[in-house]
Amino acid sequence: MSEEKKRRPEDDGQDFANAAWSIPSYLLSGMAIYGGAGWLLDRWLGTSALFPIGVVVGVALAVYLVYRKYGR
């Protein structure tokens, strides 16, 4: 017989706390990873446009991931 985990009222607060930490984490890591990749490509290619493009792409992808995870 499998026992199903019962939801407690405290679990809702824990879910909110997890979301409150993971949403900024998605945004910051997206900016850091794609901005860093853009910065490296800028240094390698001798350009200056890929860093801001990488930051914007990272934020856009992070917002999409947040929407997919929490927006429904």
Sequence and secondary structure as in RCSB ss.txt:
>XXXX:A:sequence
MSEEKKRRPEDDGQDFANAAWSIPSYLLSGMAIYGGAGWLLDRWLGTSALFPIGVVVGVALAVYLVYRKYGR
>XXXX:A:secstr
        HHHHHHHHHHHHHHHHHHHHHHHHHHHHHHHHHHHHHT SSHHHHHHHHHHHHHHHHHHHHH  
